[in-house]
Amino acid sequence: DRRIKNSSLSIYNNTEIDKMLSTNSKNIIFTPSLKATKNLYKNLSEKGIKINAISPGYIFTPINEWFFNTKPDPAAAKKGAEKLHPINRLGASEEIANAALFMSSDECNFMIGANVVIDGGITLKIHDN
């Protein structure tokens, strides 16, 4: 236990924004990943382990590229997904990785039990309506 207390361990869960896109905010509380983050935070934060979550928006990955290529007009399919975001583009894996690196760094020692939404503004756009 002393070894854990003196370390700077970090855990972050990758959650889903799907549940956040609902206008019913109760859905946010009950997503399994956020519930796991809360349970881990309660059990591990006093041991010096940072527990946080990241809720990414639509990220351009090889599987998304494959998906777009299954459509009759791949470019139009990608453009449609991009238009869902106020910044008119999909996220990059590096943008999520940068947040994870920050959350695991010593510059982020006071952030415990947080859910960082990195979604290009899509959840704000949905809740604006």
N, C-alpha and C positions, 0 to 999 in steps of 0.2 A: 504494500500500500504506500509506503514511503517513496518507493521508486516512482509510482504514478504521480504522487503529489508534487514531486520535484521536476516533473517533465512538462513539456508544453504540447501535449497531445490535443488533436483536434479531430472532430468527427463532423461531417456534414452529410445530410440526406439530400438526395436529388428528388424533389417533389414534382407534382404535376400541376400545371395551371388550369387544366381542364375543369376542375371543380371550382376554380375561382372565376371562371367565365360565366357562371350562373349569377343571376341577380340576387339569389338567396345566399347571403353571406354566411349562413350557418354551415353551408357545405365546406367552407374553408376549414373549419374546426375539425371536421371529421375525416379529412383525408388521411389514409393510413400512414403516409410518410410523415406528415406533420404531427400526428399522434405519437409516432415512434420518436420523433425529435423531442417532443415534450417529455415522454417517459425517460429517454436517455438523459435529458437535461436534469431531470429530478434526481436520477440515480448517480450521475457521474460528475456534474459540475462542481460539487464540493470536493472532488478529488483533483481538481485542477484541469479537467478535460473540458474543452470548449465544444459545445454541441450547437449546431446551427443547421439551417436548411436553405437550399437554393431551389427556386421555382422558375425554371427557364421557360421562355416562350418557344416559338417554333425556330429550331436551329437547323441550318443547312448542313446536313450530314450525307454521307454516301447512301444511306437507306432512303432519305428524302429525295435525293437525286434520282435513285432508281424508281421511286414512286412517281415522280413527275414524268419520267421517261415512259411509264406505262400508259400515260394519257395520250389521246390523239394529237394534242398540241402541247408538248412538254413546256415550252416557253410560256404559254398562256397559263398553264397550271401553276407554274412557279410564280408568275406575276400575280395571280389571284391570291396565293398564299402571302405574298409580300404586301399586298394591299390591305390585308387584315391588320397590319401594324401601322400605327401613325407615322413611323419613320420609313415606311415603304420598302422594307427589306427584311430578310430573315436574319436571325442571329448567327454568329460564328462560334464554333466550339471554343475558340481561344477566349472569347468574351466570358464564357461560363468558367473556363479554367482560371482566368485572372481573378474572378470573384472568389473561387475556391482557394487560390493561393493567398489572397488577402485575408480570408477568413481563418486560414491556418497560420498566419504570421503573428509575430509578436506585436505588430501594430494594431491588432484586433483582439486584444485580450479582454476587453470589457463587453464584447458582443457575445452574449450567451442566450440561447433559445430563440434566436431570430430566424425569420424566414425572409430571405432576400429574393425579391421578384425581379428577374432579369428577362423582360419579355418585349422589349421594344415598344412598350406602352399599350399593348393589346388589352390588358385587363382594365386599364383606365378608359380606353375607347369603348369597351363593352359596357362598362358601368356608367358611361356618359349618357347612354341612350335611355 
